Amino acid sequence: MATIGKNIDVGAALRGGLSQFRELNPKEPGQWPLLPKIVAWLAAMVAVVILGWLVVLSEEDDNLTAERAKEPNLRNEYRIKLTQAINLDELKKQKELVQEYVTQLEKQLPGKAEMDALLSDINQAGAGRGLQFELFKPGQIVVKDYYAELPISIKVSGAYHDIGSFAGDVANLSRIVTLHNLVVSPAGKDSNGPLTMEATARTYRYLDAAEVAEVKRNAAAARKNGAKPKDAP
């Protein structure tokens, strides 16, 4: 029989330890011998550690997958920003050119006080070509963020070349005026006689500081109330 030293019987110790695991009642673990309790406690602790570790690994794996999904977009954003950084001087020059162009266009927009003069210029352009105005009716002003649009319903009659010249004169006015929805038709039954042109002329004016502030207030109020912004006067 194997022994350690003079007084310890290993075989007997093993048999004694194994005997503690016999006929254990799983419904009453509190009555188990000491060794099974220790083994059960250690097994439970190991299971909890392993389970917790797996949960942590699962969460970290999800986080890693999410971060990997962001990588293509981040790479693309990096390339875009790198290109912008390399071409920064050129982009600044382009911005300056665009700003100069916008400034030139703004100068072509009449102010509120100049609208009457512009309407008179359109009228004079038609009269100068010998056209007869049958309709010249300004419509409701449509206000945008920084400018206002005024549609004008017009109907003129006259010779073909005079109508064409009138359209060219309107396009060449010092202020921006565009013609939309043009309809040209014979004025009478004679196809070789005078023609009638119906169109909507749209002219634009910039908003002064008070009007811009009012537009912003209306937009803010509309966003708050979920309503459509009102046009400024």
C-alpha positions as CSV (number, residue, x, y, z in Angstrom):
1,M,0.0,0.0,0.0
2,A,1.4,3.4,-1.1
3,T,2.2,5.8,1.7
4,I,3.8,9.2,2.1
5,G,6.1,9.5,5.2
6,K,5.2,7.2,8.0
7,N,1.6,8.1,8.9
8,I,-0.3,9.2,5.7
9,D,-2.0,6.5,3.7
10,V,-2.6,8.0,0.2
11,G,-5.0,5.3,-1.0
12,A,-7.1,5.6,2.1
13,A,-7.2,9.4,1.7
14,L,-8.4,9.1,-1.8
15,R,-11.0,6.6,-0.9
16,G,-12.1,8.8,1.9
17,G,-12.3,11.8,-0.4
18,L,-14.2,9.9,-3.0
19,S,-16.6,8.5,-0.5
20,Q,-17.8,12.0,0.3
21,F,-19.2,12.3,-3.2
22,R,-21.3,9.2,-3.0
23,E,-25.0,9.5,-2.5
24,L,-25.1,13.3,-2.5
25,N,-28.6,14.7,-2.5
26,P,-28.6,17.6,-5.1
27,K,-31.7,19.0,-3.4
28,E,-29.9,19.5,-0.1
29,P,-26.4,20.8,-0.9
30,G,-26.2,22.4,2.6
31,Q,-25.8,18.9,4.0
32,W,-23.0,17.8,1.8
33,P,-19.6,17.1,3.2
34,L,-16.9,19.7,3.1
35,L,-15.0,18.5,0.1
36,P,-18.0,18.3,-2.3
37,K,-19.0,21.8,-1.1
38,I,-15.5,23.1,-1.9
39,V,-15.5,21.4,-5.3
40,A,-19.0,22.7,-6.1
41,W,-18.1,26.2,-5.1
42,L,-15.0,26.2,-7.2
43,A,-16.9,24.8,-10.2
44,A,-19.5,27.5,-9.8
45,M,-16.9,30.2,-9.6
46,V,-15.1,28.9,-12.7
47,A,-18.4,28.8,-14.6
48,V,-19.2,32.3,-13.6
49,V,-15.8,33.5,-14.6
50,I,-16.0,31.7,-18.0
51,L,-19.5,33.0,-18.7
52,G,-18.5,36.6,-17.7
53,W,-15.5,36.3,-19.9
54,L,-17.5,35.1,-22.9
55,V,-20.1,37.9,-22.4
56,V,-17.2,40.5,-22.3
57,L,-15.6,38.9,-25.4
58,S,-19.0,39.0,-27.2
59,E,-19.5,42.7,-26.5
60,E,-15.9,43.5,-27.5
61,D,-16.4,41.4,-30.6
62,D,-19.5,43.4,-31.5
63,N,-17.6,46.7,-30.8
64,L,-14.7,45.5,-33.0
65,T,-17.1,44.6,-35.8
66,A,-18.8,48.0,-35.6
67,E,-15.4,49.8,-35.6
68,R,-14.3,47.7,-38.6
69,A,-17.5,48.7,-40.4
70,K,-16.6,52.4,-39.9
71,E,-13.1,51.9,-41.4
72,P,-14.1,52.2,-45.1
73,N,-16.0,55.5,-44.5
74,L,-13.1,56.8,-42.4
75,R,-10.6,55.9,-45.1
76,N,-12.7,57.6,-47.7
77,E,-13.1,60.7,-45.5
78,Y,-9.4,60.8,-44.9
79,R,-8.7,60.6,-48.6
80,I,-11.1,63.5,-49.3
81,K,-9.7,65.6,-46.5
82,L,-6.1,64.8,-47.7
83,T,-7.1,65.9,-51.2
84,Q,-8.6,69.1,-49.9
85,A,-5.5,69.8,-47.8
86,I,-3.2,69.3,-50.8
87,N,-5.4,71.5,-53.0
88,L,-6.2,74.0,-50.2
89,D,-4.7,77.0,-52.1
90,E,-6.5,76.2,-55.3
91,L,-9.8,75.7,-53.4
92,K,-9.3,79.1,-51.7
93,K,-8.8,80.7,-55.1
94,Q,-12.0,79.0,-56.4
95,K,-13.9,80.2,-53.4
96,E,-12.7,83.8,-54.0
97,L,-13.8,83.5,-57.7
98,V,-17.2,82.2,-56.7
99,Q,-17.6,84.9,-54.1
100,E,-16.7,87.6,-56.7
101,Y,-19.3,86.0,-59.1
102,V,-21.9,86.0,-56.4
103,T,-21.1,89.7,-55.6
104,Q,-21.6,90.6,-59.3
105,L,-24.9,88.8,-59.4
106,E,-26.0,90.5,-56.2
107,K,-25.2,93.9,-57.8
108,Q,-27.6,93.0,-60.6
109,L,-30.4,92.5,-58.1
110,P,-32.4,95.7,-57.5
111,G,-33.3,96.9,-54.1
112,K,-36.8,97.4,-52.9
113,A,-36.8,101.1,-53.9
114,E,-35.6,100.2,-57.4
115,M,-38.3,97.8,-58.3
116,D,-40.6,100.4,-59.8
117,A,-37.8,101.6,-62.1
118,L,-37.2,98.0,-63.2
119,L,-40.8,97.5,-64.0
120,S,-40.8,100.7,-66.0
121,D,-37.7,99.5,-67.9
122,I,-39.5,96.3,-69.0
123,N,-42.5,98.3,-70.1
124,Q,-40.3,100.7,-72.1
125,A,-38.4,97.8,-73.7
126,G,-41.7,96.6,-75.2
127,A,-42.9,100.1,-76.1
128,G,-39.5,100.8,-77.8
129,R,-40.1,97.9,-80.1
130,G,-43.6,99.1,-81.0
131,L,-45.4,96.3,-79.2
132,Q,-48.8,96.7,-77.7
133,F,-49.2,95.6,-74.1
134,E,-52.4,93.9,-73.5
135,L,-51.4,92.7,-70.0
136,F,-48.8,93.8,-67.6
137,K,-49.6,92.5,-64.1
138,P,-47.1,92.0,-61.3
139,G,-48.0,89.0,-59.1
140,Q,-47.4,87.9,-55.5
141,I,-43.8,88.3,-54.3
142,V,-42.2,85.0,-53.4
143,V,-39.6,85.4,-50.6
144,K,-36.5,83.1,-50.5
145,D,-33.7,83.1,-47.9
146,Y,-31.9,86.2,-49.2
147,Y,-33.8,87.5,-52.2
148,A,-37.4,88.0,-53.4
149,E,-38.9,86.9,-56.7
150,L,-41.5,88.9,-58.4
151,P,-43.5,87.2,-61.3
152,I,-45.1,89.5,-63.9
153,S,-47.7,88.2,-66.3
154,I,-47.3,89.9,-69.6
155,K,-49.1,89.8,-73.0
156,V,-47.8,91.8,-75.9
157,S,-48.7,91.8,-79.6
158,G,-46.7,92.9,-82.6
159,A,-44.5,91.8,-85.4
160,Y,-42.5,88.6,-85.1
161,H,-39.1,90.3,-85.2
162,D,-40.2,93.0,-82.8
163,I,-41.3,90.3,-80.3
164,G,-37.9,88.6,-80.7
165,S,-36.1,91.8,-80.2
166,F,-38.2,92.6,-77.1
167,A,-37.2,89.2,-75.6
168,G,-33.5,90.0,-76.3
169,D,-33.8,93.5,-74.8
170,V,-35.3,92.0,-71.6
171,A,-32.4,89.5,-71.3
172,N,-29.9,92.4,-71.7
173,L,-31.4,94.6,-69.0
174,S,-28.9,95.7,-66.3
175,R,-31.0,93.8,-63.8
176,I,-31.8,90.1,-63.9
177,V,-35.1,89.4,-65.6
178,T,-36.0,86.0,-67.0
179,L,-38.9,85.0,-69.2
180,H,-40.8,81.8,-68.6
181,N,-43.7,79.9,-70.1
182,L,-43.6,81.7,-73.4
183,V,-46.5,81.1,-75.8
184,V,-46.5,82.8,-79.2
185,S,-49.6,82.6,-81.4
186,P,-51.2,84.6,-84.2
187,A,-53.1,87.6,-83.0
188,G,-55.8,87.1,-85.6
189,K,-56.9,84.7,-88.3
190,D,-54.2,85.9,-90.7
191,S,-51.1,83.7,-90.1
192,N,-48.9,86.4,-91.7
193,G,-50.3,89.1,-89.4
194,P,-49.2,90.3,-85.9
195,L,-48.4,87.8,-83.2
196,T,-49.2,87.6,-79.6
197,M,-46.8,86.6,-76.9
198,E,-47.8,85.5,-73.4
199,A,-45.2,84.9,-70.8
200,T,-44.2,85.3,-67.2
201,A,-41.3,87.6,-66.6
202,R,-39.6,87.0,-63.3
203,T,-37.4,89.6,-61.7
204,Y,-35.5,89.4,-58.5
205,R,-34.4,91.8,-55.7
206,Y,-32.2,91.4,-52.7
207,L,-33.7,91.6,-49.2
208,D,-32.5,94.3,-46.9
209,A,-31.2,93.4,-43.4
210,A,-34.6,93.9,-41.7
211,E,-36.3,91.6,-44.3
212,V,-33.6,88.9,-43.9
213,A,-34.1,89.0,-40.1
214,E,-37.9,88.7,-40.6
215,V,-37.5,85.7,-42.9
216,K,-35.2,84.0,-40.3
217,R,-37.8,84.7,-37.6
218,N,-40.6,83.3,-39.7
219,A,-38.5,80.2,-40.5
220,A,-37.6,79.6,-36.8
221,A,-41.3,80.0,-35.8
222,A,-42.4,77.7,-38.5
223,R,-39.9,75.0,-37.4
224,K,-41.1,75.4,-33.9
225,N,-44.8,75.1,-34.8
226,G,-44.4,72.7,-37.7
227,A,-46.0,75.2,-40.1
228,K,-44.9,76.6,-43.4
229,P,-43.0,79.9,-43.2
230,K,-44.9,83.0,-44.2
231,D,-43.6,85.2,-47.0
232,A,-42.2,88.6,-46.0
233,P,-43.9,91.6,-47.4
